[in-house]
Amino acid sequence: MKYTGLFDMTKLSRTLLMVFAALGLGAASTSSYVHYHLLTDPSYSSFCDINATVNCTQAYLSSYGSLWGIPVALFGVFFFTLVLLLAGVAGRTSSPARDAVPAYIFAISTVGLAFILYLGWASYVQLKTFCMLCAVTYVSVIGIFIVSGGATTFPMTTLPRRVPRDLRALVSSPIALVLALLFVGGAGTAIASFPGEPSRQSPAPLVPLNEQQRAEIAKWWDLQPKVDPPIPMDGAKVAVLIFSDFQCPHCRKAHEEYRSLIAKYASNPQVRFVLKHFPLEGECNPFAPQGGHSSSCEAAAAVVQARQTGKAEKMTDWLFDNQDSLTPSGVRVAAHDIGGVADFNGGYAEALKDVTADANLGGRVGVTSTPTIVLNNRKLPAGVVDPAALDALIDLELKRSK
């Protein structure tokens, strides 16, 4: 008895497959573009970062954003391109493989469905973040899975027997063969040209700005308003306050980017770098009542308590290194094991007062996202400010203080 699919490979099903594939390809390509710029431009801010909960950056820069060093968005580009090629070229009426195309698409979309279920779990359960572009790709994969499954007209167990026949048809068709080679070559080129994740152990060397760039940044700096009320300098000539959140990917990037800069001024008592806590969680930050970073308050409190044991810096490094897997209970364990905090729960309420004080200060000076830097009572644009530009401003303020 012949198996008849729900849709068959009709014009409608072919059109639906191409529409879902085009929609997914657009979202995956945009995701790849955003991920690329997040890795190559420290000051880049994604258009799809609405708040702490609706935030693409959280997903892309997490450990779930790449597989074998390749951004998962690129896998989406490859998948949707392959579906477009199969439905658009092999799915033509004149194609000898037309009847098998839905089955091939159904087979690869089954793998795609399992993949997006995993990514959805990682995003919504682990990271507690909603990525708009990711959601579009999820919908597209589900649509392709349903339509291709309904259009398959024979049992999937017979598909392996059809593969040799269809491969011979592919090789015998110059157009199909060229498209296949272009697809493989394009995929390889995209993977090879995509930048790798930055290395924590090898921070980029600090390259100073030239005189013209310094003059331009000085003119810009003089036009920036001072915050009100002013922040006490505590005897320093230059105070660099970095308002940060341990569950913010951009903050982790800033933590790495500024290592060389902080090391440069480590022995200069006139320059102070101060980490200020601005957790995107309502428990300890009244300026982020809807923040979705459920471990941020515990993380900040762990650093506050670790100051008493002299292990605040070690605790800070651990939190950023393990940012993607932070949980309130995990932070408590790490506070003991890494930060040397004997009684985290006993000191939590008191530590939270310091954290909330930092958050209130940030709110008063206009901090709305992390990281945000306030240098000598002037607030810089939110995001990871270029270390060379920040170095030039510090040097400018040091010279003017004399």
NUBAPA-285363 format. One record per residue (C-alpha): residue in three letters; x, y, z. Coordinates in Angstrom, 3 decimals, decimal comma. Each point is the difference from the previous one (the first is absolute). Example, Ala and Ser with C-alpha at 12.3 -4.5 7.8 and 13.67 -1.06 7.14 Angstrom:
2
ATOM torti        u        v        w
ATOM   ALA   12,300   -4,500    7,800
ATOM   SER    1,370    3,440   -0,660
This chain:
402
ATOM torti        u        v        w
ATOM   MET    0,000    0,000    0,000
ATOM   LYS    1,409    3,401   -0,956
ATOM   TYR    0,560    2,494    2,802
ATOM   THR   -1,581    3,385   -0,710
ATOM   GLY    1,194    3,089    1,845
ATOM   LEU   -2,201    2,733    1,402
ATOM   PHE    1,150    2,657   -2,498
ATOM   ASP    2,076   -1,913   -2,617
ATOM   MET    2,645    2,001   -1,895
ATOM   THR   -2,563    2,417   -1,404
ATOM   LYS    0,618    3,585   -0,993
ATOM   LEU   -1,405    1,046    3,379
ATOM   SER    2,307   -2,223    2,061
ATOM   ARG    3,041    1,028   -2,077
ATOM   THR   -0,912    3,662    0,439
ATOM   LEU   -0,475   -0,418    3,751
ATOM   LEU    3,366   -1,724    0,341
ATOM   MET    1,717    2,805   -1,887
ATOM   VAL   -1,782    2,701    2,022
ATOM   PHE    0,952   -1,577    3,333
ATOM   ALA    3,555   -0,543   -1,230
ATOM   ALA    0,316    3,593   -1,210
ATOM   LEU   -1,365    1,305    3,311
ATOM   GLY    2,406   -2,152    1,973
ATOM   LEU    2,925    0,906   -2,251
ATOM   GLY   -0,667    3,701    0,546
ATOM   ALA   -0,077   -0,420    3,781
ATOM   ALA    3,057   -2,279    0,080
ATOM   SER    1,982    2,339   -2,268
ATOM   THR   -0,872    2,968    2,200
ATOM   SER    0,987   -2,015    3,073
ATOM   SER    3,349   -0,812   -1,617
ATOM   TYR    0,516    3,685   -0,804
ATOM   VAL   -0,721    1,001    3,594
ATOM   HIS    2,207   -2,759    1,436
ATOM   TYR    2,854    1,004   -2,320
ATOM   HIS   -0,127    3,630    1,119
ATOM   LEU   -0,259   -0,970    3,664
ATOM   LEU    3,301   -1,847   -0,403
ATOM   THR    1,788    2,631   -2,067
ATOM   ASP   -1,334    3,320    1,342
ATOM   PRO    0,164    0,512    3,796
ATOM   SER   -2,343    3,012   -0,212
ATOM   TYR   -2,643   -1,752   -2,118
ATOM   SER   -3,495   -0,146    1,452
ATOM   SER   -2,522   -2,349   -1,565
ATOM   PHE   -3,293    1,482   -1,214
ATOM   CYS   -1,843   -2,989    1,460
ATOM   ASP    1,193    0,646    3,578
ATOM   ILE   -3,157    1,542    1,460
ATOM   ASN    0,649   -0,717    3,677
ATOM   ALA    1,587   -2,639    2,220
ATOM   THR   -2,663   -2,575   -0,926
ATOM   VAL   -0,512    0,733   -3,708
ATOM   ASN    3,644   -0,126   -0,971
ATOM   CYS    1,745   -1,677   -2,954
ATOM   THR    3,508    0,741    1,272
ATOM   GLN   -0,564   -2,151    3,076
ATOM   ALA   -0,669   -2,981   -2,256
ATOM   TYR    2,724    0,590   -2,603
ATOM   LEU    2,878    0,579    2,423
ATOM   SER   -0,984   -2,841    2,333
ATOM   SER    1,523   -3,466   -0,208
ATOM   TYR   -3,170   -1,070   -1,841
ATOM   GLY    0,625    2,555   -2,769
ATOM   SER    2,747   -2,059   -1,664
ATOM   LEU    0,607   -3,659   -0,760
ATOM   TRP    3,560   -1,219   -0,638
ATOM   GLY    0,972    3,660   -0,198
ATOM   ILE   -2,552    0,667   -2,763
ATOM   PRO   -2,931    2,374    0,763
ATOM   VAL   -3,268   -1,921   -0,029
ATOM   ALA   -1,452    2,787   -2,168
ATOM   LEU    2,262   -1,183   -2,834
ATOM   PHE   -1,436   -3,504    0,299
ATOM   GLY   -3,400    1,639   -0,465
ATOM   VAL    1,233    1,757   -3,151
ATOM   PHE    1,232   -3,319   -1,408
ATOM   PHE   -3,210   -1,854    0,900
ATOM   PHE   -2,403    2,529   -1,516
ATOM   THR    2,158    0,445   -3,106
ATOM   LEU   -0,032   -3,777   -0,538
ATOM   VAL   -3,790   -0,111    0,380
ATOM   LEU   -0,364    2,845   -2,515
ATOM   LEU    2,219   -1,815   -2,483
ATOM   LEU   -1,846   -3,297    0,424
ATOM   ALA   -3,475    1,525   -0,231
ATOM   GLY    0,858    2,600   -2,630
ATOM   VAL    2,174   -2,043   -2,350
ATOM   ALA   -0,539   -3,699    0,685
ATOM   GLY   -3,680    0,606    0,693
ATOM   ARG   -0,738    1,197   -3,542
ATOM   THR   -2,538   -1,926   -2,046
ATOM   SER    2,709   -1,078   -2,439
ATOM   SER    2,344   -1,269    2,709
ATOM   PRO    0,462   -3,816    0,153
ATOM   ALA    0,361    0,250    3,787
ATOM   ARG   -3,160    2,046    0,522
ATOM   ASP   -1,920   -2,768    1,776
ATOM   ALA    2,861   -0,570    2,487
ATOM   VAL    0,679    3,674    0,831
ATOM   PRO   -2,548    0,260    2,864
ATOM   ALA    1,476   -3,110    1,595
ATOM   TYR    3,542    1,395   -0,141
ATOM   ILE   -1,179    3,290    1,492
ATOM   PHE   -1,992   -1,864    2,640
ATOM   ALA    3,095   -2,014    0,955
ATOM   ILE    2,261    3,035    0,473
ATOM   SER   -2,777    2,017    1,664
ATOM   THR   -0,406   -2,791    2,563
ATOM   VAL    3,598    0,620    1,024
ATOM   GLY   -0,671    3,740   -0,126
ATOM   LEU   -3,038   -0,399    2,233
ATOM   ALA    2,023   -1,836    2,641
ATOM   PHE    2,650    2,719   -0,212
ATOM   ILE   -2,426    2,892    0,519
ATOM   LEU   -1,685   -1,792    2,897
ATOM   TYR    3,394   -0,150    1,678
ATOM   LEU    0,743    3,664   -0,788
ATOM   GLY   -3,453    1,047    1,179
ATOM   TRP    0,547   -1,822    3,288
ATOM   ALA    3,405    1,661    0,374
ATOM   SER   -1,419    3,451   -0,699
ATOM   TYR   -3,235   -0,079    1,972
ATOM   VAL    0,932   -2,330    2,857
ATOM   GLN    3,742    0,433    0,484
ATOM   LEU    0,622    3,589   -1,108
ATOM   LYS   -3,564    1,246    0,649
ATOM   THR    0,287    2,129   -3,117
ATOM   PHE   -2,278    0,495   -2,993
ATOM   CYS    1,834    0,458   -3,320
ATOM   MET   -2,332    1,390   -2,679
ATOM   LEU    2,109   -1,107   -2,967
ATOM   CYS    0,432   -3,451    1,525
ATOM   ALA   -3,768   -0,295    0,433
ATOM   VAL   -0,536    0,717   -3,710
ATOM   THR    2,377   -2,822   -0,934
ATOM   TYR   -1,789   -2,344    2,425
ATOM   VAL   -3,359    0,734   -1,638
ATOM   SER    1,509   -0,475   -3,461
ATOM   VAL    1,502   -3,397    0,854
ATOM   ILE   -3,291   -1,194    1,502
ATOM   GLY   -1,892    1,178   -3,095
ATOM   ILE    2,439   -1,811   -2,317
ATOM   PHE   -0,232   -3,159    2,123
ATOM   ILE   -3,814   -0,069   -0,146
ATOM   VAL   -0,353    0,825   -3,702
ATOM   SER    2,751   -2,381   -1,169
ATOM   GLY   -1,369   -2,802    2,162
ATOM   GLY   -3,457    0,478   -1,443
ATOM   ALA    1,325    0,141   -3,566
ATOM   THR    2,009   -3,235    0,211
ATOM   THR   -1,760   -2,637   -2,130
ATOM   PHE    1,862   -3,178    0,962
ATOM   PRO    1,230   -1,652    3,224
ATOM   MET    3,209    1,598    1,303
ATOM   THR    1,538   -3,471    0,377
ATOM   THR    0,288   -0,193   -3,793
ATOM   LEU    1,946    3,285   -0,281
ATOM   PRO    3,504   -1,549    0,268
ATOM   ARG   -0,721   -2,110   -3,130
ATOM   ARG   -0,812    3,154   -1,959
ATOM   VAL    3,211    1,836    0,914
ATOM   PRO    2,280   -1,660   -2,640
ATOM   ARG   -2,503    0,752   -2,772
ATOM   ASP   -0,340    3,637    1,020
ATOM   LEU    3,765    0,445    0,367
ATOM   ARG    0,456   -1,250   -3,567
ATOM   ALA   -2,603    2,517   -1,132
ATOM   LEU    1,861    2,728    1,886
ATOM   VAL    3,327   -0,816   -1,611
ATOM   SER   -1,560   -0,193   -3,467
ATOM   SER   -1,543    3,483    0,342
ATOM   PRO    2,575    2,795   -0,513
ATOM   ILE   -2,203    2,588    1,717
ATOM   ALA   -0,649   -2,186    3,043
ATOM   LEU    3,673   -0,950    0,252
ATOM   VAL    1,162    3,633   -0,170
ATOM   LEU   -2,531    1,028    2,641
ATOM   ALA    1,135   -2,842    2,277
ATOM   LEU    3,654    1,011   -0,379
ATOM   LEU   -0,851    3,661    0,629
ATOM   PHE   -1,917   -0,988    3,116
ATOM   VAL    2,888   -2,062    1,412
ATOM   GLY    2,571    2,640   -0,943
ATOM   GLY   -2,088    2,844    1,436
ATOM   ALA   -0,531   -1,861    3,272
ATOM   GLY    3,719   -0,658    0,364
ATOM   THR    0,881    3,606   -0,773
ATOM   ALA   -2,531    1,336    2,490
ATOM   ILE    1,359   -2,227    2,778
ATOM   ALA    3,616    0,869   -0,783
ATOM   SER   -0,589    3,748   -0,169
ATOM   PHE   -2,091    0,269    3,159
ATOM   PRO    2,036    1,345    2,963
ATOM   GLY    0,595   -2,264    2,943
ATOM   GLU   -1,039    0,724    3,551
ATOM   PRO    2,454    2,360    1,739
ATOM   SER    2,568   -1,693    2,252
ATOM   ARG   -0,058    0,885    3,663
ATOM   GLN    3,618   -1,045    0,455
ATOM   SER    1,287    2,247   -2,781
ATOM   PRO   -1,545    3,472    0,296
ATOM   ALA    0,658    2,251   -2,954
ATOM   PRO    2,929    2,360    0,530
ATOM   LEU   -0,908    3,607    0,666
ATOM   VAL    0,659    2,080   -3,130
ATOM   PRO   -0,033    3,747    0,822
ATOM   LEU   -1,829    2,527   -2,162
ATOM   ASN    1,953    2,389   -2,187
ATOM   GLU    0,130    3,744    0,698
ATOM   GLN   -2,821    0,865   -2,364
ATOM   GLN   -2,282   -2,615    1,558
ATOM   ARG    0,889    1,260    3,476
ATOM   ALA   -0,842    3,574   -1,031
ATOM   GLU   -3,367   -1,096   -1,371
ATOM   ILE   -0,909   -1,984    3,083
ATOM   ALA    1,031    2,926    2,218
ATOM   LYS   -2,408    2,310   -1,872
ATOM   TRP   -2,772   -2,569    0,370
ATOM   TRP    0,801   -0,480    3,689
ATOM   ASP   -0,312    3,716    0,760
ATOM   LEU   -3,559   -0,015   -1,317
ATOM   GLN   -1,164   -2,811    2,296
ATOM   PRO   -2,127    1,114    2,981
ATOM   LYS    1,044   -0,864    3,518
ATOM   VAL   -2,189   -2,244    2,109
ATOM   ASP   -1,972    1,492    2,838
ATOM   PRO    0,539   -0,554    2,871
ATOM   PRO    3,774   -0,331   -0,473
ATOM   ILE    1,696   -3,236    1,050
ATOM   PRO    2,697    0,364    2,693
ATOM   MET    3,516   -0,506   -1,378
ATOM   ASP    1,395   -1,282    3,320
ATOM   GLY    3,374    1,641   -0,605
ATOM   ALA    0,548   -1,343   -3,530
ATOM   LYS    0,709    2,203   -2,989
ATOM   VAL   -1,890   -2,360   -2,295
ATOM   ALA   -2,807   -2,283    1,135
ATOM   VAL   -1,390   -2,565   -2,456
ATOM   LEU   -3,244   -1,519    1,248
ATOM   ILE   -1,210   -3,031   -1,961
ATOM   PHE   -3,641   -0,892    0,657
ATOM   SER   -0,262   -3,692   -0,768
ATOM   ASP   -2,117   -3,153    0,260
ATOM   PHE    1,535   -3,461    0,268
ATOM   GLN   -2,631   -1,528   -2,299
ATOM   CYS    0,476    2,621   -2,745
ATOM   PRO    2,077   -1,298   -2,975
ATOM   HIS    1,162    3,532   -0,878
ATOM   CYS    1,235    0,397    3,574
ATOM   ARG    2,033   -3,187   -0,330
ATOM   LYS    1,461    1,383   -3,220
ATOM   ALA    0,844    3,290    1,730
ATOM   HIS    1,623   -1,929    2,851
ATOM   GLU    2,343   -1,612   -2,514
ATOM   GLU    0,529    3,064   -2,199
ATOM   TYR    1,100    2,214    2,892
ATOM   ARG    2,549   -2,392    1,533
ATOM   SER    2,946    1,607   -1,796
ATOM   LEU   -1,234    3,497    0,812
ATOM   ILE   -0,493   -0,739    3,696
ATOM   ALA    3,428   -1,641    0,147
ATOM   LYS    1,540    3,125   -1,546
ATOM   TYR   -1,218    2,215    2,849
ATOM   ALA    0,232   -2,574    2,800
ATOM   SER    3,011    1,726    1,576
ATOM   ASN   -1,333    3,536   -0,465
ATOM   PRO   -1,823    1,134    3,172
ATOM   GLN   -1,528    2,926   -1,862
ATOM   VAL   -2,178   -2,322   -2,109
ATOM   ARG   -2,713   -2,187    1,528
ATOM   PHE   -2,089   -2,635   -1,789
ATOM   VAL   -3,086   -0,844    2,049
ATOM   LEU   -2,479   -2,779   -0,755
ATOM   LYS   -3,514    1,171    0,800
ATOM   HIS   -2,802   -2,526    0,132
ATOM   PHE   -3,089    0,577   -2,126
ATOM   PRO   -1,713   -3,421   -0,024
ATOM   LEU   -2,888   -0,333   -2,415
ATOM   GLU   -2,161   -1,553    2,693
ATOM   GLY   -2,707    1,689    2,031
ATOM   GLU    0,972   -1,618    3,309
ATOM   CYS    2,984    2,330    0,452
ATOM   ASN   -0,455    2,639   -2,703
ATOM   PRO   -3,089    2,218    0,118
ATOM   PHE    0,916    1,346   -3,441
ATOM   ALA   -0,388   -3,449   -1,620
ATOM   PRO   -3,233   -1,367    1,496
ATOM   GLN   -0,692   -2,235   -3,026
ATOM   GLY    3,579   -1,189   -0,502
ATOM   GLY    0,287   -3,691   -0,812
ATOM   HIS    3,488   -0,709    1,370
ATOM   SER   -1,014   -2,263    2,843
ATOM   SER    3,516   -0,516    1,386
ATOM   SER    1,309    3,558   -0,293
ATOM   CYS   -0,696    1,083    3,570
ATOM   GLU    1,616   -3,117    1,446
ATOM   ALA    3,019    0,471   -2,280
ATOM   ALA    0,494    3,630    1,015
ATOM   ALA   -0,450   -0,878    3,679
ATOM   ALA    2,613   -2,743   -0,341
ATOM   VAL    2,561    2,539   -1,237
ATOM   VAL   -0,896    2,419    2,798
ATOM   GLN    0,509   -2,715    2,624
ATOM   ALA    3,186   -1,239   -1,694
ATOM   ARG    1,563    3,424    0,566
ATOM   GLN    0,291   -0,910    3,656
ATOM   THR    2,038   -3,092   -0,861
ATOM   GLY    2,182    1,771   -2,572
ATOM   LYS   -1,370   -2,158   -2,816
ATOM   ALA   -2,387    2,426   -1,696
ATOM   GLU    2,038    0,078   -3,216
ATOM   LYS    0,162   -3,790   -0,142
ATOM   MET   -3,735   -0,181    0,643
ATOM   THR   -0,667    2,564   -2,752
ATOM   ASP    2,019   -1,998   -2,530
ATOM   TRP   -1,799   -3,218    0,888
ATOM   LEU   -3,440    1,577   -0,356
ATOM   PHE    0,735    1,380   -3,457
ATOM   ASP    1,681   -3,241   -1,085
ATOM   ASN   -3,087   -1,977    1,053
ATOM   GLN   -2,542    2,600   -1,019
ATOM   ASP   -2,082   -2,326   -2,193
ATOM   SER   -0,642   -2,535    2,738
ATOM   LEU   -0,530    2,250    3,036
ATOM   THR   -2,758   -0,985    2,411
ATOM   PRO   -0,713    1,414    3,477
ATOM   SER    1,010   -3,284    1,637
ATOM   GLY    3,097   -0,312   -2,176
ATOM   VAL    1,122    3,503    0,960
ATOM   ARG   -0,375   -0,858    3,683
ATOM   VAL    2,224   -3,050   -0,416
ATOM   ALA    2,579    1,993   -1,979
ATOM   ALA   -0,005    2,782    2,587
ATOM   HIS    1,201   -2,575    2,518
ATOM   ASP    2,387   -1,917   -2,265
ATOM   ILE    1,402    2,890   -2,066
ATOM   GLY   -0,608    3,074    2,114
ATOM   GLY    0,724   -1,530    3,395
ATOM   VAL   -3,326    1,223    1,398
ATOM   ALA   -0,815   -2,110    3,049
ATOM   ASP   -3,674    0,965    0,432
ATOM   PHE   -1,459    1,407   -3,208
ATOM   ASN   -3,611   -0,120    1,188
ATOM   GLY    0,852    1,662    3,289
ATOM   GLY    1,675    2,953   -1,710
ATOM   TYR   -2,319    0,185   -2,990
ATOM   ALA   -2,395    2,661    1,290
ATOM   GLU    2,818    2,321    1,044
ATOM   ALA    1,868   -0,501   -3,277
ATOM   LEU   -3,170    0,723   -1,918
ATOM   LYS   -0,091    3,457    1,593
ATOM   ASP    3,317    0,820   -1,708
ATOM   VAL   -1,261   -1,392   -3,279
ATOM   THR   -3,205    2,038    0,191
ATOM   ALA    2,001    3,122    0,860
ATOM   ASP    2,023   -0,478   -3,191
ATOM   ALA   -3,190   -0,537   -2,013
ATOM   ASN   -1,584    3,120    1,491
ATOM   LEU    3,091    2,012   -0,917
ATOM   GLY   -0,219   -1,322   -3,535
ATOM   GLY   -3,650    0,907   -0,207
ATOM   ARG    0,675    3,547    1,211
ATOM   VAL    2,664    0,622   -2,650
ATOM   GLY   -2,150   -1,434   -2,801
ATOM   VAL    1,256   -3,558   -0,467
ATOM   THR   -2,603   -1,960   -1,963
ATOM   SER    2,040   -2,917   -1,334
ATOM   THR    3,269   -1,797    0,653
ATOM   PRO    2,852    0,536   -0,252
ATOM   THR   -0,004    3,772    0,498
ATOM   ILE    3,100    1,993    0,936
ATOM   VAL    0,081    3,243    1,968
ATOM   LEU    3,395    1,676   -0,258
ATOM   ASN    0,658    3,078    2,163
ATOM   ASN   -3,712    0,713    0,282
ATOM   ARG   -0,721   -0,303   -3,714
ATOM   LYS   -2,039   -2,953   -1,257
ATOM   LEU    1,261   -1,754   -3,128
ATOM   PRO   -2,340   -1,660   -2,519
ATOM   ALA   -1,219   -3,393    1,205
ATOM   GLY    1,850   -3,018   -1,327
ATOM   VAL    3,618   -1,112   -0,223
ATOM   VAL    1,888    3,246   -0,581
ATOM   ASP    3,140   -0,414   -2,124
ATOM   PRO    2,875   -0,516    2,484
ATOM   ALA    2,254    2,318   -2,042
ATOM   ALA   -2,589    2,777    0,187
ATOM   LEU   -0,443   -0,570    3,725
ATOM   ASP    3,778    0,123    0,434
ATOM   ALA    0,123    3,315   -1,870
ATOM   LEU   -2,673    1,477    2,292
ATOM   ILE    1,840   -1,159    3,116
ATOM   ASP    3,223    1,546   -1,274
ATOM   LEU   -1,849    3,221   -0,870
ATOM   GLU   -1,481    0,285    3,479
ATOM   LEU    3,368   -0,731    1,627
ATOM   LYS    1,641    2,799   -1,968
ATOM   ARG   -2,767    2,446    0,813
ATOM   SER    0,185   -0,847    3,703
ATOM   LYS    3,542    1,381    0,072
